[in-house]
Amino acid sequence: MNSKLEISSRDGKTIIKVSGQFDFNTSRQFLEYIPELIDKTAILIDFSDCHYLDSSGLGCILKLKKSLSDHAAKIEFFGCNEKILNVMQMMKIN
């Protein structure tokens, strides 16, 4: 399965759809988007088509959270499978 990111907007929210694996290759693309996301107020990350999250993907999420910490932006996650949800709970990301 090819891994990819798609960014769209709906109802004033920015949606990042992660498909396949959120790994080193996908994380490089994700990092390129972070400057564009700084001024957004609501970011939804859709993991419904993602079956694998590695440490570089987690690092991207943490970097995005840190980049948005001085702003009023809110990040929400949805569609996480059990493994991804467990990792996020262990890392206290959710």
N, C-alpha and C positions, 0 to 999 in steps of 0.2 A: 504494500500500500504506500502510495506517495504521501509524504507529510507536507502540509501547507498551512498557511495562515490566510484568513480572509478578514478584512476589516470593512465594516459597514456601519451605517447610522440608521436608527429607527427611534422615533418618538423622543428625540433629544439625547439618546443614549448611544454610545459607541460600543459596537459589538465586535469582539475578536473571536473568530471561530477557529479553533485548532483542530486539524484533521490529521489522523495518523499518529505520528510520534512527536511529542514535544521534547526534542533532543538537541544536541549541539548544533546541528544544521538548521533546525527551525528557530532555535534561540538567536542565532545571528540575525535573522530576518526580524524577529520580535524586537531586538534591541534597536534596530533602525527606526522602528515606529515610536519608541518611547518619547522622543522630543515632540512629536505631533500630538501625543496624548496628554501632555502636561496641562493644557488649558481646558480639558474636558471635565464635566461635572459628574458624569456617570459612565463607568466602563463595565461592561459585562463580558466575561470570558466564558465562552461556550466550549465545554469539553465533551459534548455529546458524541462527537466522531473521533475523539482522541482515546487511544488505548494504552498509551505509554507516556510517562513523564519521568525524565531523568534529572540529575542534579543541575544541569545547565538550564533546563526549563524552570525548575524551582528558583534558581538564581535570577532568572528574568522576572519572575513574578515578584520576588522580593525587591529587586531593583525598581520595578514599576511602583510598588507600594511606597518605597522610600522616596522616589521622585515626586510622588503625589502627596507626601505627608505634610507639606506646607500649604497645600491647596485644599479646597473643600471637596475634592473629588472622592467618589465612592466607587469601590471595586466590588463586584459580585461575581461569583462563580456558579455555573450551573451545568448540568449534564455530566457530572463527574462519575466515573465508575467507582466501584468499591475500593480498588487499589489506589487510585488517585486521591479519593476522598480521605482514605486512611493516612496517606503521606501528608496531605495538607493539614489534617488534624494534628498529626505528630509535630509538624513544624509550626503549628498555631497560626496558619495562614488564613484559614476560613473565617 
